[in-house]
Amino acid sequence: MISGEMEKLYPSAKTLVKECVASRIFAKDATLYDFSEEAQKCAENFMGWADLASHPQCDIKEIQAFADEVVADGYDTVVLIGQGGSTQAPMTITKYNKQDSNRVKFRTLDSDSPVRMRELLSACNPATTLVVISSKSGGTIEPRLLSCALRESFAKQIGEEAVAKNLVAITDPGSDLEKQAKAEGWRAVFSGEPTVGGRFSALSVFGLLPAALAGIDLDAFIEHAVEAEQRCSEDAIDNPAINLAAFLYDNYHAGRNKFSFLTPKRGRVLGLWIEQLVAESVGKEGQGILPNIEIDSLLLTEDPGDRSVIMYQTKTDLWDERRNFEMSLAYVDSSIPRQNYRIDSVEELAEHFVMWEYAIAMCGYLMKVCPFDQPDVASAKAVVLDILREGQPAPDYEENFTDEIHMGTVEVRQAPMFEGCDDMRSSLYALLSSVQPGDFFALNAFLPFTGEGRREALEAIRHGVAEAFGVVSCLEVGPRYLHSTGQLQKGGPNCGVFLILSADELKDIPLPREAESLGALAKAQASGDLITLANRGRRCVHLHLPDNSGVTLRMLAQVVHETITEIMTDRALAEEAAAAEDRESEEAAAAEAEAAAAAAAAVAAGAEAHEVEGVTAVVTPAPAPAEAE
C-alpha cells in the first residue's frame, strides 16, 4: 500500500475531510467546482478517471490477450507515438519497469527532432515493430505528422500494406484517427473513454495497453490501483491523497509555490508524469504550483523560502547508487517542508497515479481553479497552426552567432519589453538580469537531447542560472512541455523567465502536408511559444541557432556563462557603489550631526555665559556711587 511519511498534519486536510471532497470526487460530483459555471461544466465532462480502477472503462482481459498475441507473433519492438497525456504515463510505466522485465524494446516518440526520429528508425526492424499511435482527439499535430514520417520510412522497406498491419490506434470514439485506422485496415483500434482527460488517463487504455505490451501483469497492476482508490476516496484524515493535497496547497498558500522532486535516477520518469499533472491542472488564472524535477540538492542547503520538497525512494539494486542519493539528501535544509514516499515495484506505480490524481483534483478545489482544462495549451496550438499556414514571423534581428568564431547566423525574437536590445548578448543580459528571488527560469529547448555534448551544454545553462540567481531552473523538452508546464508558463503567475531554443537541421525530414519538415514544425512551435508568452507579458527570448551540434550548444553555454558573470559583476559593483554611497551619506550625516552638536554646544555655552553675567549683575550688584559726605 502507499508508503509515505508526513512531517505534520496540514490545516486544509481538515477542510477536505469536513467538506467530503474525496468521496464527492469518487462520486464524480461536479458541483465541487461550482465556483464558476465553466469549471463545473468542464468537471461534468471530465471526471470519468475517478473510478477507473474499480470500474474500468475497457476490457482488461482483451488488452492483456492482445498484448500476449503481439509478442507471440514475433514483435520485439513497440514504438508509441503521441504527445502529452497520451505518452507520459506509458513512458513512466515502461521506463520504470525496463530494468526488470520489459519483454519488448519499448520506445516513445514525442519529439519532432529529426535527430531523434533518425535515431529511432535506425534501431527498429519495421517487420517486427508494432507502432501504437495514441491520441485522444486524433487530431494532435505532433503524432499526426510523426506517424506520417515513420510510415513513409517503414513503407520503403516493407511496403505500405505491411506497415498498416503493424499499426494500432488508441483514440476516443468517432475521431479522425479511428476512421483512418478502420479504413486502412490497421491491426487494432482501442477506444478511449471521452470523460477521461489525457493527463488523468494512466489507468485507462492509454496507459494499460503499453503496460501490457511491456509485460506487466494488468491484474496485479489494477489490484494495487483499486486499493489506492478505496483509500483515496475516503473522507478520513489518514487519506494519503488528502495529506498530499494539504501539503501542496498549504505550502502554496504560505508562498512556497514550487516543489523540488528528489528521487534516484529510476524515479525521475515518474517526475515527468507528476510535472504534467500538477502544472497543467492548477497552473492557470494567475495561480500555479511548479514542480522542479531537475534539481541539485546543493542548491537547497539553505531554505530559499519559495519551495518545498517531495522525495521518492525507489527500488535501487546498487548499494553505491542508494548511498549516493542518501548523501545528497543530507545537504537539504531541514527547515524546508518535506514529504517522503517510496515505490518498490512497478505495480505500486498504480497506487501513486491514483493518489496524485485525487490530490491534484483536491488542490483545484482548494485553489478555485478547474483542474481538468488547459486553455493556454489550446491557444498556443492555434498560434502554431497560424504560423504553419502564413509563414514564420520575421526575427527582431539576425547576427553572427559569436564574435570569436563565425558559426552561422542566429535569429533572435524577443518580448516587447526587451525592445532596443539589438545583439544576442544584450538580449541575454536583459533577460537574465530580470531574474529576481521567487522567479523561476525555464530553458524551453526544441532540440535533440541525444548525441555528444548536447544535453550537457543545456544542463550547464540550466544549472548556471540556478546557481547564480538562487531560483528554480527547469530544462524543458520541446514540444513535450507545451502540453505540460507550458500551461503554467502562460496561465500561471507571471514569475517565469524563458529562454526558448530551436535550430536549423543539418539533415531535415520532409513532411507531405501541413509543415514543410519536422524541423520547420519545431521552429514554428518555438516561435509560437514566444508569441504566446509575450502576449501574456512574460519575459522571454527565442534564439534560433544555426545548427544543433554539440559544439554550437557548448558555445551558447559559454556565452550564457559570460553573460551571467557580467550580470553578477555589475550587481556586485552596484551593491558596492550603493554601500559606498550609504557610507558617505552616513559619514556626511555624522559630520553634519557633529557640526550641529558643536554649534548647539557653542550656542549653549554662550547662553550659559550670558546667563552667568546676568545672575552676577543681580546677585552682586556693582557698588553704588559714594554719597557726598
TITISE-838099 format. One line per field, with one value per residue (C-alpha): x, y, z; residue in three letters. Coordinates in Angstrom, 2 decimals. Last residue first. Example, Ala and Ser with C-alpha at 12.3 -4.5 7.8 and 13.67 -1.06 7.14 Angstrom:
xx <- c(13.67  12.30)
yy <- c(-1.06  -4.50)
zz <- c(7.14  7.80)
code <- c(SER  ALA)
# end
This chain:
xx <- c(29.90  28.84  27.32  29.57  28.41  26.52  28.67  28.19  25.42  26.26  23.20  21.58  24.59  26.09  22.93  23.00  26.66  26.01  23.09  25.19  27.86  25.29  23.83  27.23  27.93  24.56  25.22  28.63  27.18  24.50  27.12  29.17  26.12  25.24  28.78  28.71  25.31  26.58  29.69  27.56  25.20  28.13  29.65  26.30  25.81  29.34  28.80  25.50  27.17  29.90  27.27  25.44  28.69  29.50  25.98  26.29  29.71  28.37  25.38  27.62  29.86  26.82  25.45  28.81  29.28  25.78  26.56  29.85  28.04  25.34  28.01  29.76  26.51  25.94  29.38  28.55  25.33  27.25  29.85  27.13  25.54  22.03  22.52  22.44  20.56  17.02  17.14  13.80  13.69  11.08  9.87  6.14  3.56  0.84  1.28  5.00  4.30  2.04  4.45  7.49  5.65  4.54  8.14  9.24  6.32  7.03  10.72  9.79  7.40  10.02  12.50  9.97  9.52  7.42  4.58  0.88  1.49  3.85  6.66  10.39  12.98  15.85  19.52  21.62  18.59  18.32  17.91  15.47  15.87  13.48  14.88  12.06  11.82  8.81  7.17  3.98  1.69  0.14  -1.55  1.37  4.13  1.54  0.09  3.53  4.38  2.68  1.36  3.86  6.46  6.56  7.38  10.01  11.91  12.03  15.14  13.97  15.65  14.23  15.99  19.23  20.44  23.90  23.33  20.00  21.19  24.34  22.38  20.11  22.91  25.21  22.27  21.86  25.55  25.47  22.33  24.08  27.65  27.66  24.36  20.86  18.85  17.65  16.43  13.20  14.52  12.49  15.08  12.85  13.84  11.80  11.10  10.93  14.14  14.58  15.57  15.41  19.20  18.73  16.52  18.30  21.72  20.51  19.14  22.34  24.42  22.32  22.51  19.89  18.30  16.10  12.87  13.31  9.83  8.41  9.26  12.10  12.94  16.56  17.78  21.33  23.60  26.49  29.45  31.69  34.17  35.04  32.15  29.53  26.28  26.68  23.61  19.88  17.24  13.70  13.05  10.42  7.33  7.46  4.88  1.15  -0.24  2.42  2.48  -1.31  -1.16  1.44  -0.75  -3.72  -1.63  -0.66  -4.34  -5.10  -2.26  -3.48  -6.94  -5.87  -8.95  -9.44  -8.11  -10.67  -9.34  -10.72  -7.40  -8.94  -10.99  -8.08  -5.89  -8.45  -8.27  -4.49  -4.68  -7.05  -4.78  -1.67  -3.03  -4.35  -1.09  0.72  -1.18  -0.60  3.15  2.99  2.77  6.22  7.69  9.35  7.95  8.58  7.31  8.55  7.02  9.21  8.88  12.24  13.58  15.77  17.98  18.91  22.54  21.81  19.57  22.58  24.17  21.08  21.18  24.83  24.23  21.44  23.57  26.55  24.44  23.21  19.80  17.67  13.95  12.68  12.78  10.66  11.17  8.83  10.46  9.01  9.62  9.63  11.59  15.07  15.90  19.66  21.41  18.78  21.01  23.28  20.36  20.85  17.44  15.86  12.31  11.02  7.22  5.58  2.37  0.07  -2.15  -2.68  -5.85  -3.97  -1.34  -3.56  -4.03  -1.23  1.48  0.40  -0.36  2.47  5.15  3.81  4.28  7.80  8.61  7.66  10.46  12.80  12.21  14.95  17.58  17.14  14.50  14.08  11.21  11.62  8.37  7.24  4.57  6.00  4.37  2.42  -0.68  1.49  2.71  -0.90  -1.89  0.88  0.86  -2.95  -3.17  -0.63  -2.47  -5.82  -4.37  -2.89  -6.28  -5.27  -7.60  -10.57  -13.19  -12.34  -11.83  -8.03  -8.17  -10.54  -8.76  -5.41  -6.73  -8.21  -4.92  -2.92  -5.37  -5.17  -1.43  -1.80  -4.48  -2.51  0.57  3.28  4.92  5.82  2.83  0.58  1.87  1.50  -2.15  -2.83  -1.76  -3.92  -6.45  -7.28  -5.32  -2.85  -5.59  -5.68  -3.19  -5.20  -8.68  -11.12  -14.78  -14.19  -13.13  -10.60  -11.31  -8.74  -8.23  -6.34  -4.12  -4.86  -7.19  -6.83  -10.45  -10.56  -7.38  -8.42  -11.83  -10.31  -7.75  -10.48  -12.13  -15.51  -14.65  -11.61  -8.20  -5.69  -4.64  -2.53  -0.30  1.65  -0.93  -0.75  3.02  2.51  0.19  2.58  5.57  8.31  11.38  10.15  6.92  8.87  10.31  6.99  5.22  7.68  7.29  3.49  3.39  5.40  2.95  -0.19  1.57  2.74  -0.39  -2.95  -6.00  -6.93  -8.65  -7.44  -4.17  -2.02  -0.42  0.97  3.58  4.41  7.92  8.92  8.83  9.91  13.19  13.90  17.07  17.91  14.38  14.63  17.89  16.56  13.46  15.52  17.80  14.79  13.52  9.72  9.80  7.02  8.36  8.29  10.31  9.63  12.01  9.84  9.50  10.20  11.48  13.30  15.42  12.76  9.95  10.43  10.88  7.71  5.46  6.71  6.70  3.20  2.09  3.55  2.58  -1.11  -1.03  1.25  2.03  1.83  3.78  4.46  7.04  6.94  9.79  10.14  7.10  7.24  3.60  3.68  4.55  1.56  -0.72  0.28  -0.52  -3.92  -4.76  -3.87  -5.99  -8.94  -8.62  -8.65  -11.77  -12.01  -13.87  -12.58  -14.90  -12.81  -9.62  -11.24  -13.23  -12.14  -11.00  -14.50  -14.35  -14.04  -17.42  -19.16  -15.88  -15.82  -19.36  -18.46  -15.40  -17.28  -20.11  -17.64  -17.10  -19.26  -16.22  -17.35  -20.67  -19.07  -19.81  -17.96  -18.93  -15.21  -14.66  -17.51  -15.97  -12.66  -14.18  -16.31  -16.40  -15.14  -12.40  -11.11  -11.25  -9.39  -6.63  -6.51  -4.73  -1.61  -0.83  2.90  6.11  4.15  5.83  4.71  4.17  1.05  0.00)
yy <- c(113.21  113.09  109.75  107.10  105.69  102.48  99.35  96.96  94.49  91.12  88.95  90.72  91.56  88.17  86.45  88.32  87.51  83.82  83.80  85.29  82.73  79.94  81.27  81.39  77.80  76.60  78.29  76.69  73.30  73.64  74.52  71.53  69.28  70.62  70.06  66.53  65.88  67.19  65.07  62.03  62.75  63.16  59.94  58.12  59.52  58.59  55.10  54.78  55.90  53.37  50.68  51.73  51.63  48.20  46.97  48.35  46.77  43.42  43.70  44.54  41.57  39.26  40.46  40.10  36.59  35.66  36.95  35.03  31.84  32.46  32.93  29.73  27.77  29.07  27.81  24.43  24.38  25.07  22.39  19.81  20.39  21.86  24.21  27.93  28.72  30.09  32.06  32.95  35.47  35.68  37.78  37.14  39.83  37.43  38.30  37.60  34.03  33.35  34.88  33.08  29.75  30.23  30.85  27.62  25.69  27.08  26.13  22.58  22.21  23.53  20.97  18.17  19.29  21.52  21.54  20.95  18.15  15.58  16.03  16.38  15.11  17.55  16.75  19.57  20.94  24.64  25.29  25.93  27.47  29.34  31.23  31.93  33.89  32.95  34.89  35.99  33.67  30.80  30.84  31.04  29.16  27.08  25.72  25.19  23.05  20.13  20.01  22.63  20.76  17.89  20.12  20.75  19.33  21.65  22.23  23.92  26.40  27.19  30.29  31.03  33.58  32.26  28.59  28.23  30.17  28.07  24.84  25.49  26.67  23.77  21.37  22.60  22.01  18.52  17.67  18.36  17.25  14.01  12.99  12.83  15.73  16.81  20.40  22.32  23.59  25.60  26.68  27.72  30.11  30.59  33.75  33.97  35.99  38.07  37.24  40.38  40.29  37.07  38.57  41.92  40.24  37.63  40.38  42.40  39.33  38.50  41.93  44.63  45.12  48.15  46.29  43.96  44.66  43.77  40.07  38.74  37.08  36.46  34.64  33.27  33.15  30.77  29.52  32.55  32.21  34.79  37.20  34.51  33.56  36.15  38.35  38.43  40.85  41.08  37.88  37.84  35.78  32.31  31.51  32.01  28.47  26.96  30.16  30.11  26.46  27.40  30.22  27.85  25.37  28.15  28.93  25.27  24.99  28.20  26.82  23.55  22.06  19.44  21.05  23.89  26.59  27.50  26.91  24.48  22.62  22.55  21.20  18.43  17.39  17.46  15.10  12.66  12.39  12.16  9.32  7.35  7.53  6.71  3.48  2.44  3.00  0.22  -2.33  -1.20  -2.28  -0.79  2.74  5.00  8.38  11.33  14.80  17.78  21.31  23.15  23.80  20.70  22.35  19.70  18.57  15.09  14.36  14.12  11.55  9.34  9.51  8.46  5.69  4.21  4.46  2.86  0.00  -0.89  -2.53  0.58  0.25  3.79  6.41  9.42  12.84  15.81  19.06  22.53  25.83  29.63  30.27  29.77  27.43  26.99  23.79  23.55  24.35  21.52  19.18  19.64  19.57  18.75  17.76  21.18  21.01  24.43  25.16  27.64  30.68  33.59  32.07  28.88  26.42  24.03  21.09  21.70  22.16  19.35  16.56  17.49  17.57  14.43  12.48  13.86  13.13  9.50  9.38  10.59  7.50  5.33  8.04  8.30  10.77  14.41  16.47  20.11  21.93  25.36  27.78  28.01  31.34  30.22  29.42  27.17  25.40  24.95  23.70  21.16  19.61  19.67  17.89  15.28  14.69  14.40  11.97  9.82  9.54  9.43  12.32  10.46  11.26  8.11  8.28  7.99  4.81  2.93  4.23  3.06  -0.47  -0.48  0.77  -2.05  -4.58  -2.84  -3.51  -7.09  -7.82  -5.94  -8.13  -6.00  -7.40  -4.27  -4.85  -4.98  -1.63  -0.06  -1.25  -0.10  3.53  4.77  2.01  3.88  3.75  6.49  8.62  11.64  13.61  12.90  13.71  10.92  11.58  10.51  6.95  5.62  3.19  0.64  0.10  -2.93  -4.28  -1.36  -1.94  1.38  2.45  1.31  3.17  6.33  6.46  5.95  8.68  11.03  10.62  8.93  7.06  8.36  7.17  4.34  3.23  0.21  -0.15  -3.24  -4.33  -0.84  -1.24  -4.44  -2.64  0.30  -1.83  -3.50  -1.26  1.90  1.59  1.86  5.26  6.64  5.26  6.97  10.38  10.16  8.92  11.97  14.26  13.03  12.38  16.04  17.73  16.50  15.46  12.02  13.69  11.16  10.47  7.34  5.87  2.44  1.12  -2.58  -3.33  -6.78  -6.08  -2.47  -3.52  -0.66  0.95  3.07  4.43  5.63  7.51  9.02  10.30  11.71  13.60  14.81  16.45  16.37  14.71  12.57  9.16  6.51  3.32  -0.08  -2.94  -5.93  -8.22  -5.43  -7.32  -5.52  -2.56  -1.51  -1.37  2.30  3.06  1.20  2.68  6.27  6.35  4.89  7.59  10.46  9.27  10.03  12.73  14.92  13.70  10.50  7.86  4.60  2.37  -1.27  -3.66  -7.48  -8.47  -12.19  -13.21  -14.44  -10.92  -9.49  -12.24  -11.56  -7.86  -8.67  -11.08  -8.49  -5.82  -8.19  -9.29  -5.69  -4.79  -1.01  1.56  0.01  0.37  -0.16  1.20  3.79  5.28  8.95  8.97  9.71  13.20  15.04  16.15  17.27  18.82  21.05  22.24  22.95  24.96  26.97  27.89  29.10  28.42  25.34  23.07  20.61  20.70  18.23  15.30  12.44  10.07  9.42  13.19  13.59  10.91  12.78  16.25  15.35  19.01  18.12  15.86  18.45  21.19  19.01  18.42  22.21  22.55  20.48  17.43  17.11  15.58  13.03  9.81  7.78  4.21  3.62  0.00)
zz <- c(52.84  49.33  48.53  47.14  43.75  44.22  44.41  41.44  42.01  43.43  42.97  40.06  37.99  38.73  37.54  34.26  33.73  34.40  31.95  29.24  29.89  29.78  26.58  25.04  26.13  24.77  21.47  21.35  22.29  19.64  17.12  18.18  18.04  14.62  13.48  14.88  13.28  10.00  10.32  11.17  8.29  5.96  7.26  6.92  3.44  2.50  3.93  2.08  -1.13  -0.54  0.05  -3.10  -5.04  -3.62  -4.42  -7.94  -8.32  -7.09  -9.41  -12.34  -11.53  -11.20  -14.53  -16.28  -14.88  -16.03  -19.52  -19.62  -18.64  -21.25  -23.93  -22.79  -22.86  -26.39  -27.37  -25.87  -27.89  -31.10  -30.26  -29.54  -32.91  -33.09  -36.05  -36.98  -33.75  -33.44  -30.19  -28.62  -25.75  -22.99  -20.06  -19.91  -20.62  -21.72  -25.40  -24.94  -23.79  -26.78  -29.29  -27.86  -27.81  -31.39  -32.43  -30.74  -32.25  -35.71  -35.37  -34.36  -37.29  -39.73  -38.39  -38.89  -42.49  -44.78  -42.29  -43.00  -45.55  -47.01  -44.47  -45.13  -42.63  -42.05  -42.38  -40.88  -39.05  -38.22  -34.53  -31.69  -28.25  -25.97  -22.96  -20.52  -17.25  -15.13  -12.29  -14.00  -12.05  -14.00  -17.41  -19.81  -18.01  -16.17  -19.41  -20.95  -17.92  -19.66  -23.22  -24.43  -22.34  -24.83  -27.83  -26.68  -23.72  -20.71  -18.60  -15.42  -13.04  -9.60  -8.33  -6.46  -9.04  -9.85  -9.00  -10.77  -13.84  -14.15  -13.63  -16.57  -18.85  -17.92  -18.34  -21.93  -22.64  -21.09  -23.06  -26.34  -25.65  -27.58  -29.07  -27.61  -26.24  -29.66  -29.71  -29.24  -25.90  -23.40  -20.81  -17.92  -15.13  -11.97  -10.01  -6.20  -5.95  -9.13  -12.70  -14.88  -15.33  -17.28  -19.98  -20.35  -20.45  -22.94  -25.19  -24.83  -25.70  -28.73  -30.32  -30.88  -27.47  -28.04  -27.44  -24.46  -23.07  -26.48  -25.95  -28.06  -31.36  -32.30  -35.40  -35.15  -38.19  -38.75  -36.75  -37.28  -34.43  -31.76  -32.29  -31.95  -33.73  -36.46  -36.34  -37.03  -35.73  -34.42  -36.34  -39.10  -38.31  -39.88  -42.54  -43.01  -42.72  -40.44  -38.40  -37.96  -36.87  -34.25  -32.92  -32.57  -30.59  -28.14  -27.53  -26.77  -24.28  -22.66  -22.01  -20.37  -18.70  -15.96  -12.78  -12.76  -10.43  -7.00  -5.23  -2.72  -5.35  -7.79  -4.99  -4.44  -8.12  -7.66  -4.67  -6.40  -9.45  -7.25  -5.13  -8.11  -10.07  -6.84  -6.36  -9.99  -9.55  -6.95  -9.78  -10.97  -7.68  -4.58  -4.52  -1.50  -0.39  1.70  2.12  3.04  4.33  4.05  7.58  7.38  4.78  2.20  2.49  3.86  0.88  -1.44  0.86  0.64  -3.15  -3.34  -0.82  -2.92  -6.07  -4.34  -2.99  -6.48  -6.70  -6.41  -5.77  -5.47  -2.72  -3.62  -2.05  -2.30  -1.23  -0.57  -2.30  -2.07  1.14  -0.32  2.61  2.64  1.56  -1.17  -4.16  -3.00  -3.72  -7.45  -9.11  -12.41  -11.40  -10.36  -9.99  -10.27  -8.36  -10.08  -9.93  -12.32  -13.79  -14.64  -13.48  -11.49  -13.87  -16.39  -13.78  -11.45  -13.94  -16.31  -13.63  -11.96  -15.21  -15.68  -12.02  -12.52  -15.11  -12.39  -10.25  -11.72  -11.30  -7.53  -6.35  -5.35  -6.74  -5.74  -5.06  -6.19  -4.92  -1.41  -0.58  2.50  0.41  -1.76  1.38  2.46  -1.00  -1.59  1.88  2.01  -1.35  -0.23  3.04  1.31  -1.23  1.56  3.36  7.05  7.95  6.54  3.93  2.00  -1.79  -1.57  0.48  -1.84  -4.93  -3.56  -3.04  -6.55  -8.06  -6.46  -7.88  -11.27  -11.55  -10.30  -12.91  -15.57  -15.21  -16.80  -19.92  -21.87  -24.14  -21.07  -19.80  -23.26  -23.34  -19.77  -20.04  -22.90  -22.11  -18.92  -15.67  -16.65  -18.25  -15.91  -18.02  -21.17  -19.88  -19.02  -19.93  -23.56  -22.52  -25.03  -27.83  -28.94  -32.69  -33.97  -36.77  -39.07  -42.00  -43.82  -43.36  -39.76  -38.83  -40.71  -39.03  -35.57  -36.25  -37.42  -34.03  -33.57  -30.39  -28.48  -29.58  -29.24  -32.71  -33.65  -36.72  -37.84  -40.43  -41.95  -42.42  -44.41  -46.82  -47.22  -48.23  -46.17  -46.54  -48.27  -46.27  -42.99  -43.90  -45.12  -42.07  -39.71  -41.34  -41.43  -37.81  -36.74  -38.57  -36.81  -33.53  -33.44  -34.80  -32.31  -34.34  -33.06  -30.14  -27.63  -29.43  -29.27  -32.36  -31.46  -33.90  -33.61  -34.84  -36.15  -39.89  -39.44  -37.77  -35.40  -34.01  -37.05  -37.15  -33.54  -34.10  -37.31  -35.46  -32.58  -34.95  -36.97  -33.74  -33.58  -30.17  -28.70  -29.76  -27.04  -27.35  -25.80  -26.54  -25.76  -22.75  -20.29  -17.26  -14.50  -15.53  -18.03  -15.48  -14.61  -18.30  -19.28  -16.60  -16.78  -20.58  -20.63  -18.14  -20.22  -23.69  -24.17  -21.50  -23.57  -27.08  -29.07  -30.94  -29.08  -30.78  -29.73  -30.50  -30.41  -32.47  -33.03  -33.28  -29.67  -28.55  -30.38  -29.06  -25.45  -25.92  -27.45  -24.63  -21.97  -23.64  -24.02  -20.39  -19.16  -21.15  -21.03  -18.94  -15.73  -12.72  -9.57  -11.10  -13.38  -10.51  -10.55  -14.18  -15.52  -14.04  -17.37  -18.75  -15.57  -14.44  -17.54  -16.82  -13.21  -14.21  -16.84  -14.45  -11.87  -8.17  -8.79  -8.80  -6.16  -8.02  -10.46  -8.15  -9.82  -6.95  -6.37  -6.32  -3.82  -1.59  -1.50  -1.03  1.99  3.17  6.66  5.30  2.83  5.45  7.97  5.42  4.90  8.23  7.41  9.54  10.17  8.85  6.86  5.74  2.77  1.61  -0.44  0.00)
code <- c(GLU  ALA  GLU  ALA  PRO  ALA  PRO  ALA  PRO  THR  VAL  VAL  ALA  THR  VAL  GLY  GLU  VAL  GLU  HIS  ALA  GLU  ALA  GLY  ALA  ALA  VAL  ALA  ALA  ALA  ALA  ALA  ALA  ALA  ALA  GLU  ALA  GLU  ALA  ALA  ALA  ALA  GLU  GLU  SER  GLU  ARG  ASP  GLU  ALA  ALA  ALA  ALA  GLU  GLU  ALA  LEU  ALA  ARG  ASP  THR  MET  ILE  GLU  THR  ILE  THR  GLU  HIS  VAL  VAL  GLN  ALA  LEU  MET  ARG  LEU  THR  VAL  GLY  SER  ASN  ASP  PRO  LEU  HIS  LEU  HIS  VAL  CYS  ARG  ARG  GLY  ARG  ASN  ALA  LEU  THR  ILE  LEU  ASP  GLY  SER  ALA  GLN  ALA  LYS  ALA  LEU  ALA  GLY  LEU  SER  GLU  ALA  GLU  ARG  PRO  LEU  PRO  ILE  ASP  LYS  LEU  GLU  ASP  ALA  SER  LEU  ILE  LEU  PHE  VAL  GLY  CYS  ASN  PRO  GLY  GLY  LYS  GLN  LEU  GLN  GLY  THR  SER  HIS  LEU  TYR  ARG  PRO  GLY  VAL  GLU  LEU  CYS  SER  VAL  VAL  GLY  PHE  ALA  GLU  ALA  VAL  GLY  HIS  ARG  ILE  ALA  GLU  LEU  ALA  GLU  ARG  ARG  GLY  GLU  GLY  THR  PHE  PRO  LEU  PHE  ALA  ASN  LEU  ALA  PHE  PHE  ASP  GLY  PRO  GLN  VAL  SER  SER  LEU  LEU  ALA  TYR  LEU  SER  SER  ARG  MET  ASP  ASP  CYS  GLY  GLU  PHE  MET  PRO  ALA  GLN  ARG  VAL  GLU  VAL  THR  GLY  MET  HIS  ILE  GLU  ASP  THR  PHE  ASN  GLU  GLU  TYR  ASP  PRO  ALA  PRO  GLN  GLY  GLU  ARG  LEU  ILE  ASP  LEU  VAL  VAL  ALA  LYS  ALA  SER  ALA  VAL  ASP  PRO  GLN  ASP  PHE  PRO  CYS  VAL  LYS  MET  LEU  TYR  GLY  CYS  MET  ALA  ILE  ALA  TYR  GLU  TRP  MET  VAL  PHE  HIS  GLU  ALA  LEU  GLU  GLU  VAL  SER  ASP  ILE  ARG  TYR  ASN  GLN  ARG  PRO  ILE  SER  SER  ASP  VAL  TYR  ALA  LEU  SER  MET  GLU  PHE  ASN  ARG  ARG  GLU  ASP  TRP  LEU  ASP  THR  LYS  THR  GLN  TYR  MET  ILE  VAL  SER  ARG  ASP  GLY  PRO  ASP  GLU  THR  LEU  LEU  LEU  SER  ASP  ILE  GLU  ILE  ASN  PRO  LEU  ILE  GLY  GLN  GLY  GLU  LYS  GLY  VAL  SER  GLU  ALA  VAL  LEU  GLN  GLU  ILE  TRP  LEU  GLY  LEU  VAL  ARG  GLY  ARG  LYS  PRO  THR  LEU  PHE  SER  PHE  LYS  ASN  ARG  GLY  ALA  HIS  TYR  ASN  ASP  TYR  LEU  PHE  ALA  ALA  LEU  ASN  ILE  ALA  PRO  ASN  ASP  ILE  ALA  ASP  GLU  SER  CYS  ARG  GLN  GLU  ALA  GLU  VAL  ALA  HIS  GLU  ILE  PHE  ALA  ASP  LEU  ASP  ILE  GLY  ALA  LEU  ALA  ALA  PRO  LEU  LEU  GLY  PHE  VAL  SER  LEU  ALA  SER  PHE  ARG  GLY  GLY  VAL  THR  PRO  GLU  GLY  SER  PHE  VAL  ALA  ARG  TRP  GLY  GLU  ALA  LYS  ALA  GLN  LYS  GLU  LEU  ASP  SER  GLY  PRO  ASP  THR  ILE  ALA  VAL  LEU  ASN  LYS  ALA  VAL  ALA  GLU  GLU  GLY  ILE  GLN  LYS  ALA  PHE  SER  GLU  ARG  LEU  ALA  CYS  SER  LEU  LEU  ARG  PRO  GLU  ILE  THR  GLY  GLY  SER  LYS  SER  SER  ILE  VAL  VAL  LEU  THR  THR  ALA  PRO  ASN  CYS  ALA  SER  LEU  LEU  GLU  ARG  MET  ARG  VAL  PRO  SER  ASP  SER  ASP  LEU  THR  ARG  PHE  LYS  VAL  ARG  ASN  SER  ASP  GLN  LYS  ASN  TYR  LYS  THR  ILE  THR  MET  PRO  ALA  GLN  THR  SER  GLY  GLY  GLN  GLY  ILE  LEU  VAL  VAL  THR  ASP  TYR  GLY  ASP  ALA  VAL  VAL  GLU  ASP  ALA  PHE  ALA  GLN  ILE  GLU  LYS  ILE  ASP  CYS  GLN  PRO  HIS  SER  ALA  LEU  ASP  ALA  TRP  GLY  MET  PHE  ASN  GLU  ALA  CYS  LYS  GLN  ALA  GLU  GLU  SER  PHE  ASP  TYR  LEU  THR  ALA  ASP  LYS  ALA  PHE  ILE  ARG  SER  ALA  VAL  CYS  GLU  LYS  VAL  LEU  THR  LYS  ALA  SER  PRO  TYR  LEU  LYS  GLU  MET  GLU  GLY  SER  ILE  MET)
# end
